[in-house]
Amino acid sequence: MAEPTAHSEAPAEHHAFPPFQSQHFPSQLVWLTLSFVLLYVLMARMALPRIGSIFAERSRRIADDLKAAQRFKEQSEAANAAYQKSLADARARAQAIANETRQRQAAEAEATNKRLEAQLHEKLAAAEQSIAATRTAAMGNVGSIAAETAAAIVERLIGTAPAERDVAAAVGEVLKPRLG
């Protein structure tokens, strides 16, 4: 028959778990105290200073980064202010140039208008003189044409030619109010 093994065999006596046995408590407390003191010394002397230096380095780096960011912010604000000032100056110069150009062009246009107006007045005066001369010549001819026409009509109506002087006087009386 097969011999019972450690797993299949029923324990002969019922023993408690060794760490829970009261006879082992003093040695466990000694080792617990020794382990705690050793762990505390290791943490206090090695790990915590390293962690503290890492925190200090991170804090210093963050503070330096914040100072650099503040410095860059101030530089960018100064650059923006300089840009805005130069932009305002450029706008003012452009406005001044535009006003100067507008005034110069207005003066040139005014001078051109005056020159053209003077030329037009000269041409108008010349045209009026030409019209007056043509009118005078035409009116002078109107009197002679009217006298010839009136003489021809009278001759045709009565059969005899009237005296030239009588026809000229009659036509002159009729034309006087119209010629003014």
Summary of the structure (lengths in Angstrom):
residues: 180
radius of gyration: 65.5
end to end distance: 171.3
largest distance: 191.5
contacts: 341
relative contact order: 0.03
helix: 87%
strand: 0%
